[in-house]
Amino acid sequence: MASLRSYVVRYPFLADGRFVSAVLGHFAVDLLNSIRPLVLVLLVTRLGLNNTHLGFYAMSATLMAALSQPFFGWLSDHKGGRWFAKLSVFWMGALYALVGLVHHPLIIWGVILAALGSGAFHPQGVMNASQAGGEKRTLATSIFFTGGQLALGLGPTIGGVLLALYGLPILTVLGVLIIPVAFLLWRYVPSTRTEASTESKVAMQEMAQEFGRGRYRWVVIAIFALLVFLRSWGTHSNMTFLPRLLQERGWSEEWQGLALTTYMLSSAFAVVLFGRLADELGRQRILRLGLLLGIVPLYLYPHLSGWHMFVLIALTGATIGGIHSILVVLAQSLIPHRMALASGLVLGFMFASGGIGQMLTGIIADHIGTPNALTFLALPIGGAFILSLSLPSAPKRLSREQTA
């Protein structure tokens, strides 16, 4: 108990209702997002469609969330995020409940439209978590993403077992169960626009210097955008086609979910570790380390089986997934006075990049097979690592100040 109290004293945002409700909301939203790959695989199989169709529907859902995030981020900066936080949870819960009840082939678009709720939630959620964190915003943002990563990790196993036992109708129960979280968000999320603290603003403005000035700044931003694209291609395609790989091998929904859980939970734990290390050792340094360490396990795991495969899946999730919050915080530094917009832009771009990557991976899988298509993903991750070497490192003075 004393240890817990000391953590709260050191990191006061852990007891902030605004921060806690944002984390719980993230868990609720991504709990439904976590089972989307399993649901799409079931629906695509029931309709007799191929990997290209699976990639198309996965891309459509991802783009639905991606393209809406900058818009919702802009609205959150100007109007506050309470309505978007509350309604996003209601929207997703209602549509997933509907998918569980309706048997028409077009209901697959209910899964895609539900992604709008994810698009509405994430920008204001990141903004609230980051602002509540103050000087420890990378750690706070990492914990916020861990709430989502835990849902993305636990959801596939829970969802896989439930879908195997009860089929798609279980989605109605899951959709209804997350709705109470909306009331917590309504209670604690500010109803109007909230500014970051003065100290946080100064630190964010100083951090923006990491991207340079003038024309060189735009070159670095372009490199950063391409890096995000390549990394998102790898991460999103893994989440979509890992269950497909195991389905083709005859594995049940339970094992598909367990494999996806292994990937996502590894990412969830790593994102906090990487976030803390980034605050202490430098964001760019940890970013490069994560990308480099992710290449080999990603290249190998699609051709293995048994516990060897699960170990490499865990390493893949931990390395290329653990750098998620670092990318978001770097993007926030580009627009320090519009953090929800910046969050929406980078998250939207991540999702859009991942969606396009999912479609490309689906096409590749239909030509060279799912295992080879997943192995191919080591190439964009390697490209992202090479690009990360071009990003300027933070001044040493900045790193000391932000860990004070």
DRENDO-1510 file (C-alpha; in Angstrom, 1 decimal, always signed):
<recs>
REC; n; res; u; v; w
REC; 1; MET; +0.0; +0.0; +0.0 .
REC; 2; ALA; +2.8; +2.4; +0.9 .
REC; 3; SER; +4.5; +1.5; -2.4 .
REC; 4; LEU; +1.3; +2.3; -4.3 .
REC; 5; ARG; +1.0; +5.6; -2.4 .
REC; 6; SER; +4.6; +6.6; -3.3 .
REC; 7; TYR; +3.8; +5.9; -7.0 .
REC; 8; VAL; +0.8; +8.2; -6.8 .
REC; 9; VAL; +2.9; +10.9; -5.1 .
REC; 10; ARG; +5.6; +10.6; -7.8 .
REC; 11; TYR; +3.1; +10.3; -10.6 .
REC; 12; PRO; -0.1; +12.2; -9.5 .
REC; 13; PHE; -1.8; +11.6; -12.8 .
REC; 14; LEU; -2.4; +8.0; -11.8 .
REC; 15; ALA; -5.1; +9.3; -9.3 .
REC; 16; ASP; -6.6; +11.8; -11.8 .
REC; 17; GLY; -10.2; +10.9; -12.8 .
REC; 18; ARG; -9.6; +12.4; -16.2 .
REC; 19; PHE; -6.6; +10.1; -16.8 .
REC; 20; VAL; -8.2; +7.0; -15.3 .
REC; 21; SER; -11.5; +7.4; -17.3 .
REC; 22; ALA; -9.5; +7.9; -20.5 .
REC; 23; VAL; -7.5; +4.7; -19.9 .
REC; 24; LEU; -10.8; +2.7; -19.1 .
REC; 25; GLY; -12.4; +4.2; -22.2 .
REC; 26; HIS; -9.4; +3.1; -24.3 .
REC; 27; PHE; -9.7; -0.4; -22.9 .
REC; 28; ALA; -13.5; -0.5; -23.7 .
REC; 29; VAL; -13.0; +0.8; -27.3 .
REC; 30; ASP; -10.1; -1.5; -28.1 .
REC; 31; LEU; -11.7; -4.5; -26.6 .
REC; 32; LEU; -14.1; -4.4; -29.5 .
REC; 33; ASN; -11.4; -3.4; -31.9 .
REC; 34; SER; -9.4; -6.5; -30.7 .
REC; 35; ILE; -11.9; -9.0; -32.0 .
REC; 36; ARG; -12.5; -7.3; -35.3 .
REC; 37; PRO; -9.9; -9.5; -37.1 .
REC; 38; LEU; -11.5; -12.7; -35.8 .
REC; 39; VAL; -15.0; -11.4; -36.7 .
REC; 40; LEU; -13.9; -10.4; -40.2 .
REC; 41; VAL; -12.2; -13.8; -40.8 .
REC; 42; LEU; -15.5; -15.5; -39.7 .
REC; 43; LEU; -17.6; -13.3; -42.0 .
REC; 44; VAL; -15.3; -13.5; -44.9 .
REC; 45; THR; -15.2; -17.3; -44.6 .
REC; 46; ARG; -19.0; -17.5; -44.3 .
REC; 47; LEU; -19.3; -15.5; -47.5 .
REC; 48; GLY; -16.6; -17.6; -49.3 .
REC; 49; LEU; -14.2; -14.7; -50.0 .
REC; 50; ASN; -10.4; -14.7; -50.3 .
REC; 51; ASN; -7.5; -12.9; -48.7 .
REC; 52; THR; -7.8; -9.9; -51.0 .
REC; 53; HIS; -11.4; -9.4; -49.8 .
REC; 54; LEU; -10.2; -9.8; -46.2 .
REC; 55; GLY; -7.6; -7.2; -46.8 .
REC; 56; PHE; -10.2; -4.9; -48.4 .
REC; 57; TYR; -12.6; -5.1; -45.5 .
REC; 58; ALA; -9.8; -4.7; -43.0 .
REC; 59; MET; -8.5; -1.7; -44.9 .
REC; 60; SER; -12.0; -0.2; -45.0 .
REC; 61; ALA; -12.5; -0.4; -41.3 .
REC; 62; THR; -9.0; +0.9; -40.6 .
REC; 63; LEU; -9.5; +3.8; -43.0 .
REC; 64; MET; -12.9; +4.6; -41.5 .
REC; 65; ALA; -11.1; +5.1; -38.1 .
REC; 66; ALA; -8.1; +6.8; -39.7 .
REC; 67; LEU; -9.6; +9.4; -41.9 .
REC; 68; SER; -12.1; +10.5; -39.2 .
REC; 69; GLN; -9.4; +11.0; -36.4 .
REC; 70; PRO; -8.0; +14.4; -37.6 .
REC; 71; PHE; -11.5; +15.8; -37.9 .
REC; 72; PHE; -12.5; +14.6; -34.4 .
REC; 73; GLY; -9.2; +15.8; -33.1 .
REC; 74; TRP; -9.8; +19.3; -34.5 .
REC; 75; LEU; -13.3; +19.3; -32.9 .
REC; 76; SER; -12.0; +18.1; -29.6 .
REC; 77; ASP; -9.4; +21.0; -29.5 .
REC; 78; HIS; -12.1; +23.5; -30.1 .
REC; 79; LYS; -15.2; +22.1; -28.4 .
REC; 80; GLY; -13.8; +19.7; -25.7 .
REC; 81; GLY; -13.9; +15.9; -25.9 .
REC; 82; ARG; -16.7; +14.9; -23.6 .
REC; 83; TRP; -19.4; +14.2; -26.2 .
REC; 84; PHE; -16.9; +12.3; -28.5 .
REC; 85; ALA; -15.7; +10.3; -25.6 .
REC; 86; LYS; -19.2; +9.3; -24.5 .
REC; 87; LEU; -20.8; +8.7; -27.9 .
REC; 88; SER; -17.9; +6.8; -29.3 .
REC; 89; VAL; -18.4; +4.1; -26.8 .
REC; 90; PHE; -22.2; +4.0; -27.3 .
REC; 91; TRP; -21.7; +3.9; -31.1 .
REC; 92; MET; -19.3; +1.0; -31.1 .
REC; 93; GLY; -21.3; -1.0; -28.5 .
REC; 94; ALA; -24.5; -0.6; -30.4 .
REC; 95; LEU; -23.1; -1.5; -33.8 .
REC; 96; TYR; -21.3; -4.6; -32.5 .
REC; 97; ALA; -24.5; -5.7; -30.8 .
REC; 98; LEU; -26.2; -5.3; -34.1 .
REC; 99; VAL; -23.6; -7.4; -35.9 .
REC; 100; GLY; -24.4; -10.2; -33.4 .
REC; 101; LEU; -28.1; -10.0; -34.1 .
REC; 102; VAL; -28.3; -9.5; -37.9 .
REC; 103; HIS; -27.5; -12.3; -40.4 .
REC; 104; HIS; -27.6; -10.3; -43.7 .
REC; 105; PRO; -24.3; -10.3; -45.7 .
REC; 106; LEU; -24.2; -6.5; -45.6 .
REC; 107; ILE; -23.9; -6.6; -41.8 .
REC; 108; ILE; -20.1; -6.8; -42.4 .
REC; 109; TRP; -20.3; -3.1; -43.0 .
REC; 110; GLY; -21.5; -2.7; -39.4 .
REC; 111; VAL; -18.1; -3.8; -38.3 .
REC; 112; ILE; -16.6; -1.2; -40.6 .
REC; 113; LEU; -18.9; +1.7; -39.5 .
REC; 114; ALA; -18.1; +0.9; -35.9 .
REC; 115; ALA; -14.6; +2.0; -36.5 .
REC; 116; LEU; -15.9; +5.6; -36.5 .
REC; 117; GLY; -16.3; +5.3; -32.8 .
REC; 118; SER; -12.6; +4.4; -32.5 .
REC; 119; GLY; -11.8; +7.4; -34.7 .
REC; 120; ALA; -13.8; +9.7; -32.4 .
REC; 121; PHE; -12.4; +8.3; -29.1 .
REC; 122; HIS; -8.6; +8.2; -29.7 .
REC; 123; PRO; -7.7; +11.9; -30.4 .
REC; 124; GLN; -9.4; +13.3; -27.3 .
REC; 125; GLY; -8.3; +10.3; -25.3 .
REC; 126; VAL; -4.6; +10.8; -26.1 .
REC; 127; MET; -4.9; +14.5; -25.5 .
REC; 128; ASN; -6.5; +14.0; -22.0 .
REC; 129; ALA; -4.0; +11.4; -21.0 .
REC; 130; SER; -1.0; +13.4; -22.2 .
REC; 131; GLN; -2.1; +16.6; -20.6 .
REC; 132; ALA; -2.9; +14.9; -17.3 .
REC; 133; GLY; +0.6; +13.5; -17.3 .
REC; 134; GLY; +2.3; +16.9; -17.3 .
REC; 135; GLU; +6.1; +16.5; -17.4 .
REC; 136; LYS; +5.7; +12.7; -17.6 .
REC; 137; ARG; +3.6; +12.8; -20.7 .
REC; 138; THR; +5.4; +10.1; -22.5 .
REC; 139; LEU; +4.9; +7.7; -19.5 .
REC; 140; ALA; +1.2; +8.8; -19.2 .
REC; 141; THR; +0.7; +8.4; -22.9 .
REC; 142; SER; +2.3; +5.0; -22.7 .
REC; 143; ILE; +0.0; +3.9; -19.9 .
REC; 144; PHE; -3.0; +5.2; -21.8 .
REC; 145; PHE; -2.0; +3.1; -24.8 .
REC; 146; THR; -1.3; +0.1; -22.5 .
REC; 147; GLY; -5.0; +0.3; -21.5 .
REC; 148; GLY; -5.8; -0.2; -25.2 .
REC; 149; GLN; -3.1; -2.7; -25.7 .
REC; 150; LEU; -4.3; -4.9; -22.8 .
REC; 151; ALA; -7.7; -4.9; -24.4 .
REC; 152; LEU; -6.2; -5.7; -27.7 .
REC; 153; GLY; -4.2; -8.5; -26.1 .
REC; 154; LEU; -6.9; -10.1; -23.8 .
REC; 155; GLY; -9.7; -9.5; -26.3 .
REC; 156; PRO; -8.7; -12.0; -28.9 .
REC; 157; THR; -8.4; -14.9; -26.4 .
REC; 158; ILE; -11.6; -14.0; -24.7 .
REC; 159; GLY; -13.3; -13.3; -28.0 .
REC; 160; GLY; -11.9; -16.4; -29.6 .
REC; 161; VAL; -13.2; -18.7; -26.9 .
REC; 162; LEU; -16.6; -17.0; -26.9 .
REC; 163; LEU; -16.9; -17.0; -30.7 .
REC; 164; ALA; -16.0; -20.6; -30.8 .
REC; 165; LEU; -18.7; -21.5; -28.1 .
REC; 166; TYR; -21.5; -19.1; -29.1 .
REC; 167; GLY; -20.7; -17.7; -32.5 .
REC; 168; LEU; -21.3; -14.1; -33.7 .
REC; 169; PRO; -24.4; -13.6; -31.4 .
REC; 170; ILE; -22.0; -13.2; -28.4 .
REC; 171; LEU; -21.1; -9.8; -29.9 .
REC; 172; THR; -24.4; -8.5; -28.7 .
REC; 173; VAL; -23.4; -9.2; -25.1 .
REC; 174; LEU; -20.0; -7.7; -25.5 .
REC; 175; GLY; -21.4; -4.6; -27.1 .
REC; 176; VAL; -23.8; -4.0; -24.3 .
REC; 177; LEU; -21.2; -4.6; -21.5 .
REC; 178; ILE; -18.9; -1.7; -22.5 .
REC; 179; ILE; -21.6; +0.9; -22.5 .
REC; 180; PRO; -21.3; +1.8; -18.7 .
REC; 181; VAL; -17.8; +3.0; -19.4 .
REC; 182; ALA; -19.4; +5.9; -21.3 .
REC; 183; PHE; -20.8; +7.3; -18.0 .
REC; 184; LEU; -17.4; +7.5; -16.5 .
REC; 185; LEU; -16.1; +9.4; -19.5 .
REC; 186; TRP; -19.1; +11.8; -19.2 .
REC; 187; ARG; -18.3; +12.4; -15.5 .
REC; 188; TYR; -14.6; +13.1; -15.8 .
REC; 189; VAL; -13.8; +14.3; -19.3 .
REC; 190; PRO; -13.9; +18.2; -19.5 .
REC; 191; SER; -16.9; +19.5; -21.3 .
REC; 192; THR; -14.8; +22.4; -22.8 .
REC; 193; ARG; -11.4; +22.7; -24.3 .
REC; 194; THR; -8.7; +22.3; -21.7 .
REC; 195; GLU; -5.2; +23.7; -22.0 .
REC; 196; ALA; -2.0; +21.9; -21.1 .
REC; 197; SER; +0.0; +23.2; -18.2 .
REC; 198; THR; +2.5; +26.0; -18.8 .
REC; 199; GLU; +5.4; +23.7; -18.0 .
REC; 200; SER; +4.1; +21.1; -20.4 .
REC; 201; LYS; +3.6; +23.6; -23.1 .
REC; 202; VAL; +7.2; +24.9; -22.8 .
REC; 203; ALA; +8.6; +21.3; -22.8 .
REC; 204; MET; +6.5; +20.5; -25.9 .
REC; 205; GLN; +7.8; +23.6; -27.7 .
REC; 206; GLU; +11.3; +22.7; -26.8 .
REC; 207; MET; +10.8; +19.1; -27.9 .
REC; 208; ALA; +9.6; +20.4; -31.3 .
REC; 209; GLN; +13.2; +21.5; -31.9 .
REC; 210; GLU; +14.0; +17.8; -32.4 .
REC; 211; PHE; +12.5; +18.2; -35.9 .
REC; 212; GLY; +14.8; +21.1; -36.8 .
REC; 213; ARG; +13.9; +24.4; -38.4 .
REC; 214; GLY; +13.0; +25.7; -41.9 .
REC; 215; ARG; +13.3; +23.5; -44.9 .
REC; 216; TYR; +15.2; +20.9; -43.1 .
REC; 217; ARG; +12.3; +20.5; -40.7 .
REC; 218; TRP; +10.0; +19.6; -43.5 .
REC; 219; VAL; +12.5; +17.0; -44.8 .
REC; 220; VAL; +12.6; +15.4; -41.4 .
REC; 221; ILE; +8.8; +15.4; -41.1 .
REC; 222; ALA; +8.6; +13.7; -44.5 .
REC; 223; ILE; +11.0; +11.0; -43.4 .
REC; 224; PHE; +9.0; +10.6; -40.1 .
REC; 225; ALA; +5.8; +10.2; -42.1 .
REC; 226; LEU; +7.3; +7.5; -44.3 .
REC; 227; LEU; +8.7; +5.8; -41.2 .
REC; 228; VAL; +5.2; +5.7; -39.7 .
REC; 229; PHE; +3.7; +4.3; -42.9 .
REC; 230; LEU; +6.2; +1.4; -43.1 .
REC; 231; ARG; +5.9; +0.6; -39.4 .
REC; 232; SER; +2.1; +0.7; -39.5 .
REC; 233; TRP; +2.0; -1.6; -42.5 .
REC; 234; GLY; +3.9; -4.2; -40.5 .
REC; 235; THR; +1.9; -3.9; -37.3 .
REC; 236; HIS; -1.6; -3.8; -38.8 .
REC; 237; SER; -1.0; -6.6; -41.2 .
REC; 238; ASN; +0.3; -8.8; -38.4 .
REC; 239; MET; -2.9; -8.3; -36.5 .
REC; 240; THR; -5.1; -9.1; -39.5 .
REC; 241; PHE; -3.3; -12.0; -41.1 .
REC; 242; LEU; -1.9; -13.8; -38.1 .
REC; 243; PRO; -5.4; -15.3; -37.4 .
REC; 244; ARG; -5.7; -16.0; -41.1 .
REC; 245; LEU; -2.4; -17.9; -41.1 .
REC; 246; LEU; -3.5; -20.1; -38.2 .
REC; 247; GLN; -7.0; -20.6; -39.8 .
REC; 248; GLU; -5.3; -21.9; -42.9 .
REC; 249; ARG; -3.3; -24.4; -40.7 .
REC; 250; GLY; -6.6; -25.6; -39.2 .
REC; 251; TRP; -6.2; -24.0; -35.8 .
REC; 252; SER; -9.4; -23.2; -33.9 .
REC; 253; GLU; -10.7; -19.7; -33.0 .
REC; 254; GLU; -9.4; -20.2; -29.5 .
REC; 255; TRP; -5.8; -20.7; -30.7 .
REC; 256; GLN; -6.1; -17.9; -33.2 .
REC; 257; GLY; -7.2; -15.6; -30.3 .
REC; 258; LEU; -4.4; -16.9; -28.1 .
REC; 259; ALA; -1.8; -16.1; -30.7 .
REC; 260; LEU; -3.2; -12.6; -31.3 .
REC; 261; THR; -3.3; -12.1; -27.5 .
REC; 262; THR; +0.4; -13.1; -27.3 .
REC; 263; TYR; +1.2; -10.5; -29.9 .
REC; 264; MET; -0.9; -7.7; -28.3 .
REC; 265; LEU; +0.0; -8.3; -24.6 .
REC; 266; SER; +3.7; -8.3; -25.5 .
REC; 267; SER; +3.2; -4.9; -27.1 .
REC; 268; ALA; +1.1; -3.7; -24.1 .
REC; 269; PHE; +3.9; -4.4; -21.6 .
REC; 270; ALA; +6.6; -3.2; -23.9 .
REC; 271; VAL; +4.9; +0.1; -24.6 .
REC; 272; VAL; +5.2; +1.2; -20.9 .
REC; 273; LEU; +8.8; +0.0; -20.7 .
REC; 274; PHE; +9.7; +1.8; -23.9 .
REC; 275; GLY; +7.9; +4.9; -22.9 .
REC; 276; ARG; +9.8; +5.1; -19.6 .
REC; 277; LEU; +13.1; +4.4; -21.3 .
REC; 278; ALA; +12.3; +7.0; -24.0 .
REC; 279; ASP; +11.8; +9.7; -21.3 .
REC; 280; GLU; +15.2; +8.8; -19.7 .
REC; 281; LEU; +17.4; +7.8; -22.7 .
REC; 282; GLY; +15.8; +9.6; -25.6 .
REC; 283; ARG; +12.9; +8.9; -27.9 .
REC; 284; GLN; +14.8; +8.4; -31.1 .
REC; 285; ARG; +17.3; +6.0; -29.5 .
REC; 286; ILE; +14.5; +3.7; -28.2 .
REC; 287; LEU; +12.6; +4.0; -31.5 .
REC; 288; ARG; +15.6; +2.7; -33.5 .
REC; 289; LEU; +16.2; -0.1; -31.0 .
REC; 290; GLY; +12.6; -1.3; -31.2 .
REC; 291; LEU; +12.6; -1.3; -35.0 .
REC; 292; LEU; +15.9; -3.1; -35.3 .
REC; 293; LEU; +15.1; -5.8; -32.8 .
REC; 294; GLY; +11.7; -6.5; -34.5 .
REC; 295; ILE; +13.1; -7.5; -38.0 .
REC; 296; VAL; +14.4; -11.0; -37.3 .
REC; 297; PRO; +11.4; -12.4; -35.2 .
REC; 298; LEU; +9.0; -11.0; -37.8 .
REC; 299; TYR; +10.9; -12.7; -40.6 .
REC; 300; LEU; +11.0; -16.1; -38.9 .
REC; 301; TYR; +7.7; -16.7; -37.0 .
REC; 302; PRO; +5.4; -17.3; -40.0 .
REC; 303; HIS; +7.3; -20.5; -40.9 .
REC; 304; LEU; +7.5; -22.0; -37.4 .
REC; 305; SER; +4.9; -23.7; -35.2 .
REC; 306; GLY; +4.6; -24.6; -31.5 .
REC; 307; TRP; +6.2; -22.7; -28.7 .
REC; 308; HIS; +8.9; -21.4; -30.9 .
REC; 309; MET; +6.4; -19.5; -33.0 .
REC; 310; PHE; +4.7; -18.0; -29.9 .
REC; 311; VAL; +8.0; -16.8; -28.5 .
REC; 312; LEU; +8.8; -15.0; -31.8 .
REC; 313; ILE; +5.3; -13.6; -32.0 .
REC; 314; ALA; +5.8; -12.1; -28.5 .
REC; 315; LEU; +9.1; -10.6; -29.6 .
REC; 316; THR; +7.6; -9.1; -32.7 .
REC; 317; GLY; +4.7; -7.5; -30.7 .
REC; 318; ALA; +7.1; -6.2; -28.0 .
REC; 319; THR; +9.5; -4.6; -30.4 .
REC; 320; ILE; +7.5; -3.0; -33.3 .
REC; 321; GLY; +4.5; -2.5; -31.0 .
REC; 322; GLY; +6.3; -1.1; -28.0 .
REC; 323; ILE; +7.4; +2.1; -29.9 .
REC; 324; HIS; +3.8; +3.2; -30.5 .
REC; 325; SER; +3.6; +5.9; -27.8 .
REC; 326; ILE; +7.0; +7.3; -28.8 .
REC; 327; LEU; +5.7; +8.0; -32.3 .
REC; 328; VAL; +2.6; +9.7; -31.0 .
REC; 329; VAL; +4.5; +12.0; -28.6 .
REC; 330; LEU; +6.9; +12.9; -31.3 .
REC; 331; ALA; +4.0; +13.9; -33.5 .
REC; 332; GLN; +2.4; +15.9; -30.7 .
REC; 333; SER; +5.5; +18.0; -30.5 .
REC; 334; LEU; +4.9; +19.2; -34.1 .
REC; 335; ILE; +1.7; +21.0; -33.0 .
REC; 336; PRO; +2.1; +21.6; -29.3 .
REC; 337; HIS; -1.0; +24.0; -29.1 .
REC; 338; ARG; -3.3; +21.5; -30.8 .
REC; 339; MET; -2.5; +18.2; -29.2 .
REC; 340; ALA; -5.8; +16.5; -30.0 .
REC; 341; LEU; -5.4; +17.5; -33.6 .
REC; 342; ALA; -1.8; +16.3; -33.7 .
REC; 343; SER; -2.9; +13.1; -32.0 .
REC; 344; GLY; -5.7; +12.6; -34.5 .
REC; 345; LEU; -3.4; +13.3; -37.4 .
REC; 346; VAL; -0.7; +10.8; -36.4 .
REC; 347; LEU; -3.1; +8.1; -35.2 .
REC; 348; GLY; -5.2; +8.7; -38.3 .
REC; 349; PHE; -2.1; +8.4; -40.5 .
REC; 350; MET; -1.0; +5.3; -38.6 .
REC; 351; PHE; -4.4; +3.7; -39.2 .
REC; 352; ALA; -4.6; +4.8; -42.8 .
REC; 353; SER; -1.1; +3.5; -43.5 .
REC; 354; GLY; -1.9; +0.2; -41.8 .
REC; 355; GLY; -5.1; -0.1; -43.8 .
REC; 356; ILE; -3.3; +0.4; -47.1 .
REC; 357; GLY; -0.7; -2.1; -45.9 .
REC; 358; GLN; -3.4; -4.6; -45.0 .
REC; 359; MET; -4.8; -4.4; -48.5 .
REC; 360; LEU; -1.3; -4.8; -50.0 .
REC; 361; THR; -0.6; -7.7; -47.7 .
REC; 362; GLY; -3.8; -9.4; -48.8 .
REC; 363; ILE; -2.9; -9.1; -52.5 .
REC; 364; ILE; +0.6; -10.4; -51.8 .
REC; 365; ALA; -0.8; -13.3; -49.7 .
REC; 366; ASP; -3.0; -14.4; -52.6 .
REC; 367; HIS; +0.0; -14.6; -54.9 .
REC; 368; ILE; +2.7; -16.0; -52.6 .
REC; 369; GLY; +0.8; -17.4; -49.7 .
REC; 370; THR; +0.0; -16.1; -46.2 .
REC; 371; PRO; +3.3; -17.3; -44.5 .
REC; 372; ASN; +5.5; -15.6; -47.2 .
REC; 373; ALA; +3.4; -12.5; -47.1 .
REC; 374; LEU; +3.9; -12.1; -43.4 .
REC; 375; THR; +7.6; -12.8; -43.7 .
REC; 376; PHE; +7.7; -10.1; -46.4 .
REC; 377; LEU; +6.7; -7.6; -43.7 .
REC; 378; ALA; +10.2; -7.6; -42.3 .
REC; 379; LEU; +11.1; -5.5; -45.4 .
REC; 380; PRO; +9.0; -2.4; -44.5 .
REC; 381; ILE; +10.1; -2.7; -40.9 .
REC; 382; GLY; +13.7; -2.8; -42.0 .
REC; 383; GLY; +13.0; +0.3; -44.2 .
REC; 384; ALA; +11.5; +2.1; -41.1 .
REC; 385; PHE; +14.7; +1.4; -39.1 .
REC; 386; ILE; +16.9; +2.8; -41.9 .
REC; 387; LEU; +14.7; +5.9; -42.0 .
REC; 388; SER; +14.9; +6.3; -38.2 .
REC; 389; LEU; +18.7; +6.7; -38.5 .
REC; 390; SER; +18.0; +10.0; -40.3 .
REC; 391; LEU; +15.9; +11.5; -37.5 .
REC; 392; PRO; +17.9; +14.0; -35.4 .
REC; 393; SER; +18.5; +13.2; -31.8 .
REC; 394; ALA; +17.1; +15.3; -29.0 .
REC; 395; PRO; +19.5; +17.8; -27.4 .
REC; 396; LYS; +21.0; +16.4; -24.1 .
REC; 397; ARG; +19.7; +19.4; -22.2 .
REC; 398; LEU; +16.1; +18.5; -23.2 .
REC; 399; SER; +16.4; +14.9; -22.1 .
REC; 400; ARG; +17.7; +15.9; -18.6 .
REC; 401; GLU; +14.9; +18.5; -18.2 .
REC; 402; GLN; +12.1; +16.1; -19.1 .
REC; 403; THR; +13.2; +13.4; -16.7 .
REC; 404; ALA; +13.6; +15.8; -13.8 .
</recs>
